[in-house]
Amino acid sequence: MATEAVIKVVALCGSLREASYNRGLLNAAMEICKDSMKGMEIEYVDISSLPFTNEDLEVNGTYPDDVEFFRKKIEEADCFFFASPEYNYSVTAPLKNAIDWASRPPNVWADKSAAIVSAGGNFGGGRAHYHLRQIGIYIDLHFINKPELFVFAFESPPKFDSNGVLIHEETKHKLKAILLALQAFALRLKRQV
């Protein structure tokens, strides 16, 4: 009997704030995956300890310990689940920094799948999606196109509690749809290898 492939997902949050709504989306995704999805495991990887990208820190093809650890997690993953607020019409500096470190030679993002979700005001973080997709082109990362999720975090009804926990059931259903699409796309890419 063949064993079902397990898709290993690394979850990355563009916000470093502990109770951020975007971190709440990742926490909810991990809970959904654990409770009601087979064949997929999500691991949150913290990017807060990464130093600023600086080629002077690269010595004979090696990187600082925190960067080496991060790059190994990215390399071992089958796909990625990003949650990023929108800062000044773009992705956050910590997220861009993490992306840049993992794209240094050899690029460990290449030819893998990814999904993006966001929570915020106004456009729900949507412009961060578009910039992340542009970055993905250069680093050879393949994003699912549909469904998309932009959570309008400050509109009624409330989507999160005061601790950043997702409490809105409709958003949870949309989150699961994205996870299912990411799983299907990651499996399809794995079969092509």
C-alpha positions in Angstrom: 0.0 0.0 0.0 1.4 3.4 -1.0 1.9 6.0 1.6 0.2 9.3 1.0 2.7 12.1 0.4 2.9 14.7 3.2 3.3 18.3 2.0 5.6 20.2 4.3 4.6 23.9 4.5 6.7 26.7 6.0 4.5 29.5 7.3 6.1 33.0 7.4 4.6 36.2 8.9 5.6 39.6 7.7 4.6 41.2 11.0 6.8 40.6 14.0 4.1 41.7 16.5 3.0 38.7 18.6 -0.8 39.5 18.5 -0.8 40.6 14.8 -3.8 39.8 12.7 -1.5 38.2 10.1 0.0 36.0 12.7 -3.5 35.1 13.7 -4.2 34.0 10.1 -1.2 31.7 10.3 -2.2 30.3 13.7 -5.7 29.6 12.3 -4.3 27.9 9.2 -2.1 25.7 11.4 -5.1 24.8 13.5 -7.3 24.0 10.4 -4.5 21.9 8.9 -4.0 19.9 12.1 -7.7 19.4 12.8 -9.2 18.8 9.4 -6.7 18.2 6.6 -4.7 15.1 5.8 -1.3 15.0 4.1 -0.2 18.5 5.0 1.9 19.9 7.9 2.5 23.5 8.6 5.4 24.8 10.6 5.7 28.4 11.6 9.3 29.8 11.1 10.1 33.0 13.0 12.1 35.5 11.0 12.7 38.1 13.8 16.2 37.0 14.6 17.6 37.3 11.0 20.2 40.0 10.6 19.9 42.5 7.8 21.0 41.1 4.5 24.6 41.9 4.1 27.1 40.1 1.9 29.9 40.9 4.4 28.2 38.3 6.7 28.7 35.6 4.0 32.0 33.8 4.6 33.3 31.2 2.1 29.7 30.3 1.1 28.4 30.1 4.6 26.0 32.4 6.4 25.4 33.4 10.1 23.8 30.6 12.2 20.3 32.1 12.2 20.4 32.5 8.4 21.7 29.0 7.9 18.9 27.6 10.1 16.3 29.7 8.2 17.7 28.7 4.8 17.6 25.0 5.8 13.9 25.3 6.8 13.1 26.9 3.4 15.1 24.3 1.5 13.4 21.4 3.3 9.9 22.8 2.7 7.6 21.7 -0.2 5.8 25.0 -0.2 5.2 28.3 1.7 2.3 30.1 3.3 2.9 33.8 3.6 0.8 36.2 5.8 1.9 39.7 5.3 0.4 43.1 6.2 0.9 45.9 3.7 3.4 48.5 4.8 3.6 51.6 2.5 2.0 49.7 -0.4 4.4 46.8 -0.2 5.6 43.8 1.9 7.2 44.4 5.2 11.0 44.9 5.7 11.4 41.8 7.8 9.7 39.6 5.2 11.7 41.1 2.3 14.9 40.6 4.3 14.0 36.9 4.9 13.2 36.4 1.3 16.5 38.0 0.3 18.6 35.8 2.6 17.0 32.6 1.2 17.5 33.8 -2.3 21.3 34.1 -1.9 23.2 31.4 -3.8 22.0 28.8 -4.0 18.4 30.1 -4.1 16.4 27.7 -1.9 13.0 29.1 -2.9 13.2 27.9 -6.5 10.5 25.9 -8.2 8.2 25.6 -5.1 4.6 26.7 -4.6 3.3 29.3 -2.3 0.1 31.1 -1.1 -0.4 34.6 0.3 -3.0 35.8 2.8 -3.2 39.2 4.5 -5.2 41.2 7.0 -5.3 44.9 7.4 -7.2 48.1 6.7 -8.3 49.7 3.5 -7.4 47.1 0.9 -6.9 44.3 3.4 -3.2 44.1 2.7 -3.7 43.4 -1.0 -0.9 45.5 -2.4 1.6 43.4 -0.4 0.2 40.4 -2.3 1.1 42.0 -5.6 4.6 42.9 -4.6 5.2 39.5 -3.2 4.0 37.9 -6.5 6.5 40.2 -8.3 9.3 39.1 -6.0 8.3 35.5 -6.6 8.9 35.8 -10.3 12.6 36.6 -9.8 13.2 33.9 -7.1 11.2 31.3 -9.2 8.4 30.8 -6.6 5.0 29.8 -8.0 2.0 31.3 -6.3 -1.5 29.9 -6.5 -3.8 32.4 -8.2 -7.1 31.6 -6.7 -8.6 31.8 -4.2 -7.3 35.1 -2.7 -7.8 36.3 0.8 -7.6 40.0 1.9 -9.1 40.3 5.4 -10.6 43.7 6.1 -9.6 43.5 9.8 -11.1 46.8 11.0 -14.6 46.4 9.5 -17.6 44.9 11.2 -18.2 42.2 12.1 -15.0 41.6 14.1 -12.6 39.1 12.5 -10.1 38.8 15.4 -10.2 39.0 19.2 -7.9 41.3 21.2 -5.2 38.7 21.2 -5.1 38.5 17.4 -7.0 35.1 17.3 -9.2 34.6 14.2 -12.8 34.4 15.4 -14.7 34.9 12.1 -16.0 31.6 10.7 -16.4 32.8 7.1 -12.7 33.8 7.0 -11.8 30.4 8.5 -13.6 28.7 5.6 -11.8 30.9 3.1 -8.5 30.1 4.7 -9.2 26.4 4.4 -10.0 26.8 0.7 -6.6 28.5 0.2 -4.8 25.6 2.1 -6.6 23.0 -0.1 -5.6 24.9 -3.3 -2.0 25.2 -2.0 -1.9 21.5 -1.2 -3.2 20.5 -4.6 -0.7 22.8 -6.4 2.2 21.6 -4.3 1.4 18.0 -5.1 1.1 18.7 -8.8 4.5 20.4 -8.8 6.1 17.5 -6.9 4.7 15.0 -9.4 6.4 16.9 -12.2 9.8 16.7 -10.7 
